[in-house]
């Protein structure tokens, strides 16, 4: 039978060359020139950061070090640009409150801080996108799809505004997912 496997087949291991060991049982640091360590052998850890993003780092965040350009005031105003988007969810502020609030803060502080200019555009673009998504979801209420879409858009808005506000306050250049870039 093709699918059966005998014990002799499963216990076979490919032969690997012997690596000299130190008295402590660890592989010796010296290897012949041009010899590669066998598969599974530990490689020295380099001090350089990895080129690919780590699992903790979202892909849409571009990490940068805090520089003279991104000071605490700029981070604070960029955070406010993002957080004002939550104003649209309050019952006393109309549906356009998030986009108008982001527009006001961005217009007032964009010349003073380049970081606020960038993050204000990002926040404004996201709030305009959320406004469009909400209108489309509300139009689908008549076919009962909107019953699920409207809360989903609201949750999406809340989660990503909070993430963006935290990242902006830390000095990171945050880019929203699923955002139409109307203002460049």
Residue, then its C-alpha position, 0 to 999 in steps of 0.5 A: x500500500x502506498x500510504x503505509x509507512x514502516x518504522x524503519x522509514x520514519x526513523x531514518x535521519x540524514x547524516x550531518x557532519x560532526x561539529x567539534x564541541x567545547x568541554x561544556x557541550x556547545x559547538x566550537x566557534x571555529x569552523x573551517x573556512x567556507x563551511x556552512x553550519x548544519x541545518x538547525x545549528x544556532x546562528x550568531x544573532x546580529x545587532x542590526x534590526x530586521x528588514x521585515x516588519x515585526x509581528x507587533x509592528x503593523x504594516x501601515x505604521x512607519x516608525x521614525x525616531x523622535x526628531x526636532x521636527x516631531x516635538x511634544x506639541x506637534x505630537x499632541x496636536x496630531x493626536x487631537x487631529x485624530x481624536x476629534x474624529x470621534x466627535x461625529x459619534x456624539x449625538x449632539x454633533x452632526x455626522x460631519x463633526x469628525x471631518x470638520x473638527x479635523x479640518x479646523x485643527x489641521x488648518x490652524x496648526x499645519x504651518x506651525x508643525x509639519x508633522x501635524x500637517x501630515x497627520x491632519x491630512x491623514x485624519x481628514x482623509x480618513x474622516x471623509x472616507x468614514x463619512x462616505x462609508x457611513x452614508x453607503x451603509x445607511x443607504x443599505x438599511x432598506x435591504x437590512x444589510x445596513x443593520x450590520x454595516x452601520x455598527x461595523x463602520x462605527x467600530x472600525x472608526x473608533x478602533x483605528x482613530x484610537x490606534x492613530x491617536x496613540x501612534x501620533x502621540x508617540x511620534x509615529x507617522x500613521x497611515x489608515x487602512x482602507x482610506x481614500x486619499x482625497x487631500x495629498 
